[in-house]
Amino acid sequence: MEMEEDWLFDSIRKYKSLYMYDLQKPVQAADWLSSDCLVVATSDERKHELLELSLPAQVCVQEDSSGLTKDRDFQVVNGGFTDSSIISLHHLRQARKVLACVRGDNSVETWQLGSEDGNLIEKIGVLCSKKPTCHPSQLCVLDDSCLVFGSDLSSLSVADINTQQTVAHIQDCQRDIIISNMLQQDRCVLTSGRTSGELFLLDPRSHTIAVEQVLDKTSAQQVSDKTSARQVSDKTSAQQVSDACPRRDTWTLCEDKSKAVVLQMCSSGVMRVRDCRNLKHCVKSVQTKLQAVEPGEITLSSCPTNADLVAVTGFDGCVQIYDRSKWGDADVVTPVFVHQGHIADREDPSQVIVTSQHLWYPWKQGTLLSAASDGGLHIFQPVL
């Protein structure tokens, strides 16, 4: 209780706005539908739901609102039950549909959101991989009608969203490397090995999917601290950053708004910046003070209105925001802002809470939405 009171008092000066909402089940995945709506997948391991939520009205206005509020202003617009726990959602921008990747299966489900005729979210299709696995799919939507999906390099497929048909499979790839999330690079797709950090470039434009390894496991575990202007002079610090990540660690990646750089992050706390023109080149590598106790889902994303801001969740119950413009020559970096609302708002101090998801709100500068394992859903605009 003392921590919550201290945090509430401190939040008056740390936030331009803050809204907190409690769902009945933890949020596993989320994506924006529009400037005033989002879709979330919730699960308590027994029941799984998809919900379309409207945002508090004050979030959607451009004028800054001051003060701390705790209003239950998120409203359920549409909803539906799912058979499995959904771990990622991808809204199709030109339709009232979402693509869902589920736990324990590498298929991709297509769900139709509610309409004026009804408020039920319904499953309308399933895309199945040629090689079923128990690992969930990653996916990348290339355009309004085409996506690439799969859980590892040997199970990748290309599908037509409109016809719900698989049109191509990877050929002659014997590497069962489980992959992390995917990024679109022109007409190709970039992904990495989930446990190794290896980078792979996929070309889905033919009837077979071509795979090019752009960064192997050995290179992925070595950090080049060279930049075009200097070399790191502190060999001790450089060696600490370049230590190979343990085998049990997991990797994720994202790109900045200009699509000029790709950022990689390891669950050991290492963050790396790579030039999209030469992905083998590590422009900058830093060590954060974060470290996941167990390998799990970590989320890394770049702010859509300020490419220097990077948000991280999944290590603990907080949202960490880093500013790349302030790193300079540092090898170890600290966040410029930490959102502690999920752990400060818990009723039981012994309860372990982990942030499960975060999304930047593209329509207002520096605003984020975060979800946690206790069902908490926060949207906030910090003072940076």
Sequence and secondary structure as in RCSB ss.txt:
>XXXX:A:sequence
MEMEEDWLFDSIRKYKSLYMYDLQKPVQAADWLSSDCLVVATSDERKHELLELSLPAQVCVQEDSSGLTKDRDFQ
VVNGGFTDSSIISLHHLRQARKVLACVRGDNSVETWQLGSEDGNLIEKIGVLCSKKPTCHPSQLCVLDDSCLVFG
SDLSSLSVADINTQQTVAHIQDCQRDIIISNMLQQDRCVLTSGRTSGELFLLDPRSHTIAVEQVLDKTSAQQVSD
KTSARQVSDKTSAQQVSDACPRRDTWTLCEDKSKAVVLQMCSSGVMRVRDCRNLKHCVKSVQTKLQAVEPGEITL
SSCPTNADLVAVTGFDGCVQIYDRSKWGDADVVTPVFVHQGHIADREDPSQVIVTSQHLWYPWKQGTLLSAASDG
GLHIFQPVL
>XXXX:A:secstr
 HHHHHHHHHHHHHEEEEEEEE SS EEEEEEEETTEEEEEEE SS EEEEEEE  HHHHSSS   S       E
EEEEEEESS EEEEEEETTTTEEEEEETT   EEEEE  BTTB B EEEEEE  SS  SS  EEEEEETTEEEEE
SBGGG EEEETTTTEEEEEE S     BB   EEETTEEEEEBTTT  EEEEE SSSEEEEEEEE HHHHTS   
  SS     HHHHHHHHS   TT  EEEEE TTSSEEEEEETTSEEEEEETTEEEEEEEEEE S   SS    EE
EE SS TTEEEEESSSSSEEEEEGGG TT SB   SEEE HHHHT SSTT    EEEEEE TTSTT EEEEETTS
EEEEEEE  
